[in-house]
Amino acid sequence: MAKLYLVPTPIGNLKDMTFRAVKVLQEVDLILAEDTRTSGKLLKHFEITTPMQSHHMHNEHKTVAGIVAKIESGQEIALISDAGTPAISDPGFLLTRACVEAGVEVECLPGATAFVPALVNSGLPNDRFVFEGFLPVKKGRQTRMQQLAEETRTMVFYESPHKLLKTLSHFLEYFGEERQISVSRELSKLHEETVRGTVSEVFQHFEKKPPKGEIVIIVSGK
């Protein structure tokens, strides 16, 4: 029976691509890519010539039914995001749910996910943690921060570089200056950096040194 493969891709270093991921992408009938231009570079590097189709947050609601139908007709399809594991703060959930509901087999390969190395590398408790991904930009942000101020587990967030200081300022307001945090950026890349300390210390660091690259924030629980 044909199936949907969820295939993780490197978050920076291409050497993190697994042999199995390359094999699956070479053998499926179609690759669904978040951004075909970004994924095109990855496929070219590994000499993968499988056809690609765009599948992202702006079109996935419209294309899910058609993709499920293709798999049901016998096509094997792989889903990749720009970086990391599909459906983790990236497109993938809607298609996976639709396949499960239709009785279509889904297989997720193990591989790169940005928050795992950031969490393990933080030095903060990781026996229990909560993944928050991106915080609401406007609506619901204050309410979410008030709720998280009482969270006792270690918290994991994703953030863009131009919004980092704003988010850290909200952490100062709701979590307090002394809460321990760790900010990792450019994971697996040449300029990888992890800054650890209190919210106040880390805020001051990035106030003086504006961040670049994808960012993962780890915050200790209350």
C-alpha positions in Angstrom: 0.0 0.0 0.0 1.3 3.5 -0.9 1.9 5.8 2.1 2.9 9.3 3.2 6.4 9.7 4.4 7.3 12.6 6.7 11.0 13.2 6.1 13.1 15.5 8.3 15.7 17.7 6.6 18.8 19.3 8.1 18.3 22.5 10.1 21.6 23.8 8.8 24.4 21.3 8.3 23.7 19.1 5.2 25.8 16.3 6.8 22.9 15.8 9.2 20.7 14.3 6.3 20.3 10.6 6.9 21.0 7.9 4.4 17.4 6.7 4.8 16.0 10.1 4.1 17.9 10.4 0.9 16.7 6.9 -0.2 13.1 7.7 0.5 13.2 11.0 -1.4 14.8 9.2 -4.3 12.2 6.5 -4.5 8.9 8.2 -3.9 6.7 9.4 -6.8 6.4 13.0 -5.5 7.9 15.3 -2.9 5.8 18.0 -1.2 8.0 20.9 -0.3 7.3 24.0 1.9 9.4 26.1 -0.5 10.5 24.4 -3.7 13.4 26.9 -4.2 14.9 26.1 -0.8 14.3 22.3 -1.1 15.6 22.4 -4.7 19.0 23.2 -3.4 18.9 20.3 -1.0 17.7 17.8 -3.6 20.3 19.0 -6.1 23.1 18.5 -3.4 22.0 14.9 -2.9 21.3 14.3 -6.6 17.6 13.7 -6.0 15.5 14.2 -9.2 12.0 13.3 -7.9 9.3 15.8 -8.9 8.4 18.4 -6.4 5.1 20.2 -5.6 4.6 23.2 -3.3 2.8 22.5 0.0 2.8 25.3 2.6 0.6 27.0 5.2 -1.1 29.1 2.6 -2.3 26.3 0.3 -2.4 23.2 2.4 -6.1 23.5 3.3 -7.0 23.4 -0.4 -4.6 20.6 -1.5 -4.9 18.1 1.3 -7.8 16.2 -0.2 -6.1 15.9 -3.6 -2.9 14.6 -2.0 -4.7 11.9 0.0 -6.5 10.8 -3.2 -3.1 10.5 -5.0 -1.8 8.3 -2.2 -4.9 6.2 -2.3 -4.5 5.7 -6.0 -1.0 4.2 -5.4 1.4 7.1 -5.4 4.0 7.2 -2.7 4.5 10.8 -1.4 7.0 12.4 0.9 6.6 15.7 2.8 9.5 17.9 3.7 9.7 21.3 5.3 12.4 23.9 4.7 14.3 22.6 7.7 13.7 20.0 10.5 10.8 17.7 11.0 7.5 18.4 9.2 4.6 19.5 11.4 6.8 20.8 14.1 5.9 24.6 13.7 5.7 23.8 10.0 3.1 22.4 7.6 2.3 18.7 8.0 -0.4 18.3 10.7 -3.4 18.8 8.4 -2.1 16.3 5.8 -1.1 13.7 8.5 -4.6 14.0 10.1 -6.3 13.7 6.8 -4.3 10.5 5.9 -5.0 9.0 9.3 -8.7 9.7 9.0 -8.7 8.2 5.4 -6.9 5.1 6.6 -3.8 6.0 4.6 -0.5 4.8 6.2 1.8 7.5 7.5 5.5 7.0 8.4 7.7 9.6 10.0 11.4 9.2 9.7 13.6 10.2 12.7 15.9 13.1 12.1 16.7 16.8 12.7 14.5 18.9 15.0 15.9 22.2 16.2 14.5 22.2 19.7 16.1 18.9 20.8 19.7 20.0 20.6 18.8 23.4 22.1 17.0 21.8 25.0 19.7 19.3 25.8 22.4 21.9 25.3 20.7 24.4 27.6 21.7 22.8 30.9 18.1 23.3 32.1 15.9 20.4 33.3 14.7 18.3 30.4 13.1 15.4 32.1 9.8 17.2 31.7 9.2 20.1 29.2 6.5 21.8 27.2 7.0 22.8 23.6 5.3 26.2 22.8 6.7 26.9 19.4 6.0 30.5 18.2 4.1 32.7 20.7 1.0 34.5 19.4 2.1 37.7 17.7 -0.7 39.9 19.0 -4.1 38.4 19.8 -3.8 36.1 22.8 -0.2 36.9 23.6 -0.8 38.5 26.9 -3.1 35.8 28.1 -0.6 33.1 27.0 2.2 34.8 28.9 0.1 35.0 32.0 -0.6 31.3 31.8 3.1 30.4 31.1 4.2 32.5 34.1 2.8 29.7 36.3 4.3 26.8 34.2 6.6 24.6 36.3 8.1 22.6 33.4 10.9 23.8 31.2 9.5 25.7 28.2 10.6 25.6 24.6 10.0 28.5 22.1 10.9 29.3 18.6 11.5 33.0 17.6 12.7 35.0 14.7 15.8 37.2 15.2 14.0 40.6 14.7 11.4 39.7 17.4 13.8 38.2 19.9 14.3 41.4 22.0 10.5 42.0 22.1 9.9 38.4 23.4 12.7 38.7 25.9 11.2 41.9 27.2 8.0 40.1 27.7 9.8 37.3 29.6 11.3 40.0 31.8 7.8 41.3 32.5 6.0 38.0 33.1 8.8 35.7 34.3 11.0 38.1 36.2 14.6 39.2 35.7 16.2 36.1 37.5 14.5 33.3 35.5 17.1 31.1 33.9 17.0 30.9 30.1 19.1 29.7 27.2 19.0 31.1 23.7 20.5 29.0 20.8 20.8 30.3 17.3 22.2 29.0 14.0 22.2 25.4 15.3 24.5 23.0 13.4 25.8 25.9 11.3 29.2 27.6 11.3 28.2 30.5 13.6 26.3 28.4 16.1 25.9 30.1 19.5 24.2 29.4 22.8 23.8 32.2 25.4 22.8 31.1 28.9 22.0 33.1 32.0 19.1 35.1 33.6 16.5 36.7 31.4 18.1 40.1 32.2 21.6 38.9 31.3 20.5 37.4 28.0 18.4 40.4 27.1 21.5 42.7 27.7 23.7 40.4 25.6 21.4 40.6 22.5 20.7 44.3 23.0 24.4 44.8 22.4 24.7 42.1 19.8 21.6 41.9 17.5 21.0 38.2 16.7 20.9 36.5 13.3 19.6 33.2 12.2 16.9 30.9 13.5 16.4 30.9 17.3 15.3 28.5 20.0 14.6 29.8 23.5 14.6 27.5 26.5 13.1 28.9 29.7 13.2 27.2 33.1 9.9 26.6 34.8 8.6 28.5 37.8 
